[in-house]
Amino acid sequence: MRYPSEPIVHFVLMSALAALEECGCIEVLKENTSGITAKKIAQRFSLNESGVSALCDFVAINAPGLLEKKSNEYIPGKLLFNPAFQNNLYFFLSYKPILSCLSQMLCRNVTYGEDIVRDAMYLQKSSSIHNASAYHAVMDSLKQLEFDTIVDIGCGRGDFLVKAYETFPDKKIMGIEIDERTVDIAAGVLSRNRALNDISIIRGDAAYPTEWVNKLGIQNASRCAIVGITIWHEFLNQQEMLPAILKRYRVCFPGSFFLMAEFNGISADDFSRFPENFKGMASFYQLVHPLSNQGVPPPVSTWQAFFKDNGVSVVGVIPTKNNMTTYIGVLTPLGLSS
């Protein structure tokens, strides 16, 4: 995937694409593979026609792989349908509220969580693409384990739940999600996949399983597979937060399996050894986490040491695509050696 080399052009290009996505224009372009005019796009959403034309022209000039212009019609390129491009765009959109307020945040004029928040809808769209390889790794690991119930922590829009249901139709499939809007989106995803009646999503805080464990309706809490895909790093911003959370899971699900997939953290020095086409998105990923009150995902060795010290007995570590790692462990009951 190639972008313009000039930083200002790259920034304006992403901003233009973000505006086109938010207004529905990109979806219309994808629907009209033979071409469509700016006038027809503008009419569909009551948009400013000259603005639509200007943005589409800029994209066509600087990224013809995304959009071409022939006569007065814009034709979507193959790159517009590329999952990697879509992931980048959705991730940019999910953190755009933060990127537009960087100076105010540095000056402490606005605070994340109070004045601004990331866009959960676009974050879920990005995660469903980026985490696809982790879904496969976790699913393959689950096939080797004995359990009765899968509990997906921070289940988002439910993509993993659907795949789990398709792979393990005889198991109980549950999802935990704190964001009410995302729970509604998940219900739609499950409904489209005809799995709405077979999967339960409980609105709850991943940090406090004690508040929702009884709502799962399970008979044996030690026969669960607790799955968390790119969720646990969100609790690393406070030093003692994640150890306390894991202790609660050891109380609620003693002896259950614990499966986690996380991005591998990269140091600033290590970035110098990565190819240009990788370091940009990876460094952007690490930039936005501390700005949104999340911890930066650490490297594999740090996670392994952390689990050892906090009662998770690791039985498998699997390298996963997109610079991720999948960990398989067991939640050691409190009072027993970890």
Buried (B, 14 or more C-beta within 10 A) or exposed (E): EEBBEEEEBBEBBBBBBBBBBEBEBBEBBEEBEEBBBBEBBBEEEEBEBEEBBEBBBBBBEBBEBBBBBEEEBBBBBEBBEBEEBBBBBBBBBBBBBBBEBEEEBEEEEBEBEEEBEBBBBBBBBBBBBBBBBBBBBBBEBBEEEEBBBBBBBBBBBBBBBBBBBEBBEEBBBBBBBBBEEBBEBBBEBBEEBEBBEEBBBBBBBBBBBEEBBEEBEBEEBBBBBBBBBBBBBBBBBEEEBBEEBBBBBBBBBBBBBBBBBBBBBBEEEEBEEBEEEEBBBBEBBBBBBEBBEBBBBBEBEEBBEBBEEBBBBBBEBBEBEBBBBBBBBBBBBEEEEB
